[in-house]
Amino acid sequence: VQSGRVAVVTGANAGIGFEVARVLAAHGAAVVIACRDSSRGEAVAARIPGARVVTLDLASLASVQAAAAELREACARLDLLINNAGVMEVPHHVTEDGFELTLATNHLGHFALTGLVLDRLLATPGSRVVTVSSIAHRRGVLESPEPYDPSAAYARSKLANLLFTYELSRRLGAAGAATVALAAHPGIVRTGLWRTSSLVERALISRRVRFVNFWLAQDVEAGALPVLRAATDPAAGGGDYYGPSGPFGFTGRPARAESSALSHDRDAQRRLWELSEQLTGVVYSI
Ligand SMILES: NC(=O)c1ccc[n+]([C@@H]2O[C@H](COP(=O)([O-])OP(=O)(O)OC[C@H]3O[C@@H](n4cnc5c(N)ncnc54)[C@H](OP(=O)(O)O)[C@@H]3O)[C@@H](O)[C@H]2O)c1
């Protein structure tokens, strides 16, 4: 039961984020849809009882600051922050803040947003930050891919999601906070995320390729479950990582998942944290 709880879900106007918001609201949570196109957000909010919309473009620090200010104003408590929004394999683009678009959206925007609403989370007993990573994090390296490689940029941003989660979890623990940080990955899910992928990849996860896709990709309802489990399982704790339990973690029921050795590298976690503070100008209070 999520009654009386407030959940902010980034990228909740589509895909896995929408499903996570829908299910949390169905269990009583007051859901905030944080998305970059407010009219599309309002259209989606009309389908989720009690949902409200906050405009958030994670690729713009100014937008993240405005969204955080609005959230702080509107929410006296904040039980769940689901850092879900993301882009995959996009053409090279530098944001208005001078960052590569994938890292800006998937990691830096969420790093800044979380830091800017942290006091609300810390003031809410049992609150959680859930950040959505990917199996692709295993291909991620710390160095910036040169020349730009869309797939490597995505993998690196998803590694950053885990490095961030584990460092945040440790800092929260050291501060004796009642807030925990966890991560999840959805496996491989048929969503709009694949719109920029190759024709072959899109064909392979499509519903039409019936024989292989049972093992290869799952529907959005199943893909949302690891995120929902990280957000709500009473047995889940700081630093836990959930994903589908089937072959290669592509599909299946949500279970504890393993992440790469590099994601657990404390030096890498600390360095990413310090760099993220420098780049975003958001310095955490813990
Ligand atoms: N689908 C998969 O197979 C898969 C596998 C592993 C991990 N994931 C992860 O799951 C998460 C959700 O992806 P999805 O599959 O649900 O994809 P999706 O259907 O494409 O949804 C992505 C969401 O992120 C939002 N978004 C993108 N850029 C944004 C920005 N600058 N500011 C705010 N919101 C932004 C999108 O908004 P717009 O509608 O405005 O574009 C959309 O709401 C991502 O973190 C992704 O990396 C997905």
The ligand as a Gaussian input file, in Angstrom:
#p B3LYP/6-31G(d) Opt

LIG

0 1
 N       13.617000      -0.384000     -22.946000
 C       14.682000      -1.107000     -22.637000
 O       14.924000      -2.176000     -23.220000
 C       15.614000      -0.653000     -21.545000
 C       16.678000      -1.507000     -21.205000
 C       17.546000      -1.100000     -20.193000
 C       17.358000       0.092000     -19.539000
 N       16.309000       0.897000     -19.892000
 C       16.165000       2.168000     -19.176000
 O       14.825000       2.375000     -18.804000
 C       14.585000       3.777000     -18.683000
 C       13.277000       4.131000     -19.356000
 O       13.392000       3.857000     -20.735000
 P       12.151000       3.353000     -21.622000
 O       12.539000       2.033000     -22.175000
 O       10.876000       3.470000     -20.884000
 O       12.254000       4.393000     -22.834000
 P       11.193000       5.428000     -23.434000
 O        9.877000       4.765000     -23.649000
 O       11.898000       6.039000     -24.595000
 O       11.030000       6.486000     -22.266000
 C       12.091000       7.342000     -21.920000
 C       11.545000       8.496000     -21.139000
 O       12.629000       9.378000     -20.835000
 C       12.230000      10.680000     -21.201000
 N       13.323000      11.596000     -21.516000
 C       14.246000      11.499000     -22.493000
 N       15.047000      12.586000     -22.486000
 C       14.604000      13.388000     -21.473000
 C       14.999000      14.642000     -20.964000
 N       16.009000      15.342000     -21.511000
 N       14.327000      15.172000     -19.924000
 C       13.302000      14.495000     -19.370000
 N       12.859000      13.297000     -19.810000
 C       13.523000      12.760000     -20.854000
 C       11.335000      10.480000     -22.413000
 O       10.602000      11.644000     -22.669000
 P       10.059000      11.972000     -24.153000
 O        8.834000      11.130000     -24.324000
 O        9.784000      13.436000     -24.101000
 O       11.144000      11.603000     -25.116000
 C       10.497000       9.311000     -21.921000
 O        9.508000       9.750000     -21.055000
 C       15.811000       4.473000     -19.271000
 O       16.645000       4.931000     -18.219000
 C       16.514000       3.360000     -20.032000
 O       17.930000       3.576000     -20.113000
 C       15.421000       0.544000     -20.870000

